[in-house]
Amino acid sequence: MSDSVSTPETAHPASTPGESIRRTRAKGEPRFPDGPKADPAGSHFERRIRSFQPRRSRVTAGQADALQRLWPAWGFDIDGSRRLDLAAFFGNDNPVVLEIGFGMGEATAAMAAADPGTNLLAVDVHTPGQGHLLGLADQRGLSNVRVGNGDAIILLREMLAPDSLDGLRVYFPDPWPKKRHHKRRLIQEEFLTLAAARLRPGAVVHCATDWEPYAEQMLEVLTAHPAFENTRADGGFAPRPAFRPRTRFEGQGLEKGHVVNDLLFRRVPHGERAGHPV
Ligand SMILES: C[S@@+](CC[C@H](N)C(=O)[O-])C[C@H]1O[C@@H](n2cnc3c(N)ncnc32)[C@H](O)[C@@H]1O
């Protein structure tokens, strides 16, 4: 018996943890009937340039089980169809921090456990990671994690209210090292302007990367953006703060000898920078 569900074409989620059933799905039958949709925003919100690469995904039986059981209460599709009521979704008015691209979610779960008074809205397009994070939240009894499936740009643009976020975390975004792919990098002026419109004054944008040219780009665009100011008096990179655990992707970079840089920038009060409507 296989412990994984290997391809979207032949996969069917396990009915109980540890058990996997292989059968061919009927045409049009969803992969996870009560779980994340394959293409939540559909063509209506198609973005030509995406910061992520669609990946074939192997979902383990445990991840499939977590998706089936927990998605209806703790997951949401980023389909651009409605404004999220964050207080209703989390069941309280605690501050909400958005994490874009949580990968497999180990760092997210650790941060949620360490800070139960902060709600974490964690989004990614990667189905196994969504299942993994839901499973971790369940095992650890975390009630402050919700998982979004889809493109974070559509979430920010269509589904979040102005001033609704108390922080934004982007840890080890895809580096897109080739010059022709630089336009796919997430941290750019246009993205920061969109994020600024959803972040409360005082909220911190926290980025980290092990790709030094991208770190330089992040520092440049964040420093130049009128809605943000560096929390570092010297205007440079920050050391990894104690609250950010080492992530999976970071570990791979460190093994290759990469240098990791963190950046922490604060959303300035509305209209504070003279001459700039921010
Ligand atoms: C290089 S991985 C890093 C994962 C994790 N933060 C870590 O450090 O291990 C980047 C992740 O960002 C996700 N991602 C990239 N662009 C995204 C977007 N626009 N919306 C949601 N997730 C995105 C990718 O699917 C991928 O899982």
The ligand as an ORCA input file, in Angstrom:
! r2SCAN-3c Opt
* xyz 0 1
  C      10.743     29.238     -2.027
  S       9.267     28.781     -1.239
  C       9.587     29.214      0.471
  C       8.653     28.527      1.416
  C       8.851     28.843      2.899
  N       8.572     30.227      3.210
  C      10.227     28.454      3.378
  O      11.028     29.380      3.633
  O      10.507     27.268      3.482
  C       8.162     30.076     -1.752
  C       6.696     29.716     -1.602
  O       5.911     30.850     -1.950
  C       4.755     30.405     -2.631
  N       4.248     31.552     -3.416
  C       4.939     32.264     -4.333
  N       4.177     33.256     -4.831
  C       2.976     33.185     -4.198
  C       1.769     33.925     -4.299
  N       1.647     34.973     -5.155
  N       0.726     33.578     -3.530
  C       0.827     32.522     -2.684
  N       1.962     31.780     -2.528
  C       3.019     32.101     -3.287
  C       5.245     29.233     -3.449
  O       4.193     28.358     -3.805
  C       6.241     28.576     -2.488
  O       5.626     27.585     -1.695
*
